[in-house]
Amino acid sequence: MRRQPRCSPLALVPIICGIAWLVLGWRAGIFTGIVACVPGVILVAAGGSQLLWPGDRHINHWLTLSAIVSGILAFLLVWSLGVTLTILLFIGGLACALLGGYMALWQDAVPEQIPAPRISPTLIVKATMDEAMLAFFILCVRIPRGDATRHDRESLAYVHRRSDNEGWAENPGTLHPTPEVPQQVRRQSVTTHGHSFDWITFDSQYNPPADLPGTAQWQAQQANRSVHARIFTHADGPRPWLLCIHGYQMGTPGFDFSLFRIEHLHHRLGCNLIMPILPLHGVRRETWVSGGQFLDGKLIHLLHAESQALWDLRRCLAWLRATHEVQRLGVIGYSLGGYNAALLAAFDPDLACVIAGIPLTDFPAALWRHMPTLDRRYMTACGIQREWVNQVMTPLSPLHWSPRVPWDRRYIFAGSGDQLVPPEQALALWQHWDKPAIHWYQGTHLSVRQEPGVATFVDRALRDSGMMTADPMPAVR
């Protein structure tokens, strides 16, 4: 591991900005002073924490988020602060936000097999975006406490014993039976966000093993019991098909269409596309935010969520192959979608290619990395260890099953400065897959859509695996 500095005097910047908020806010009046306590106190606390005990990743999350909030509040309070002070406080907030991204890169050591992030103004901005998103995730997260934690521990213990007894980690068919082709599929034409496509819906029919903990509560989520997918096809055929698996908290047209570059993949490269909605995302969500309870909430729900995700994706592919002339079928996924793309590689040997982008590959490691320290200590005290959760999730891990897709059809890309999914997870998949083609870009998780090297790498993977049409269609304007 590369050595990284312990702390930096730059931590004084948010302390100074926080004090400025408190002093100037109270000078402007009682109302402004009360509002100023929000950014002021948090900035002072984050700066002091960064200076006195650096290394806790959550310090950077809150520093970045509070700095962004301070910039917004400065403009909302311009009537009270005046134009000059508003501009100064906005500049201070911007500096603190960028400092959060810089400190995240500066303090984060990466293995030597990964190209070291070259810290630059551009990369700092990218890291700042990741840090703000992490703070949002943590604000929305639901971590079990009290009796819920005890129930989780008992449920995980039961699943662990049953997995050992029934050989879930040795025989994939025991936990992951081959799904049947859906017979009743509803299909309608839809136009939204400037794109026309077919929307298909059918019953998931996901049925976990009998008496598995949490099954009744999981199956009671009505919106999640139907599978939805968008279909982009060409009038002529046959064309290569590309299965596009979205990331965590996505599953909505605006995010998904931008991520998968519909104009490019469908119109220019000539691929037919199928874009399923993962469980608990988009129209299948059960909370106000897409993806809620997939990676947060009860840990036993994670087992159901990923089991159903794999089942639904395989069921989509079964329907596609049964109803269309499919000569070549590839898969691409981002983040949580990268996890599922990598997992599909272990269950479908007939895929033309599997492209795992910024892939999450180890749920427990990611959860323990981002979980608030106090919650992590509480769960450990209650008997829930990361290693134990990892054993329970082994039958659903792409790092456990051997890929059945040939070596030269496996592709990975990841950001060396990724703050949401640490690059070590992509490295672990690369090693497990016998070191196939991989592209490391100088960027972060949220910057993946703006990385030209990623687009070039994906196009090359599609071309080399025969996924492009002979004469790519020109881009539609």
HELIX and SHEET records of a PDB file:
HELIX    1   1 PRO A    9  ALA A   11  5                                   3    
HELIX    2   2 LEU A   12  ALA A   28  1                                  17    
HELIX    3   3 ILE A   30  LEU A   52  1                                  23    
HELIX    4   4 ARG A   57  LEU A   76  1                                  20    
HELIX    5   5 VAL A   78  LEU A   81  1                                   4    
HELIX    6   6 VAL A   83  GLN A  107  1                                  25    
HELIX    7   7 PRO A  121  CYS A  140  1                                  20    
HELIX    8   8 ASP A  147  GLU A  166  1                                  20    
HELIX    9   9 PRO A  172  LEU A  175  1                                   4    
HELIX   10  10 THR A  215  GLN A  219  1                                   5    
HELIX   11  11 GLN A  222  ARG A  225  5                                   4    
HELIX   12  12 PRO A  253  LEU A  259  1                                   7    
HELIX   13  13 ILE A  262  ILE A  262  1                                   1    
HELIX   14  14 GLU A  263  ARG A  268  3                                   6    
HELIX   15  15 GLY A  282  ARG A  284  5                                   3    
HELIX   16  16 LEU A  299  THR A  323  1                                  25    
HELIX   17  17 LEU A  336  LEU A  344  1                                   9    
HELIX   18  18 PHE A  363  HIS A  370  1                                   8    
HELIX   19  19 THR A  373  ALA A  381  1                                   9    
HELIX   20  20 ARG A  386  MET A  393  1                                   8    
HELIX   21  21 THR A  394  LEU A  396  5                                   3    
HELIX   22  22 TRP A  407  ARG A  409  5                                   3    
HELIX   23  23 PRO A  423  HIS A  432  1                                  10    
HELIX   24  24 VAL A  448  GLN A  450  5                                   3    
HELIX   25  25 PRO A  452  ASP A  464  1                                  13    
SHEET    1   A 9 ARG A 186  THR A 192  0                                        
SHEET    2   A 9 HIS A 195  ASP A 203 -1                                        
SHEET    3   A 9 SER A 226  PHE A 232 -1                                        
SHEET    4   A 9 ASN A 272  PRO A 276 -1                                        
SHEET    5   A 9 TRP A 241  ILE A 245  1                                        
SHEET    6   A 9 LEU A 329  TYR A 334  1                                        
SHEET    7   A 9 CYS A 353  GLY A 357  1                                        
SHEET    8   A 9 ARG A 410  GLY A 415  1                                        
SHEET    9   A 9 ALA A 437  TYR A 441  1                                        
END                                                                             
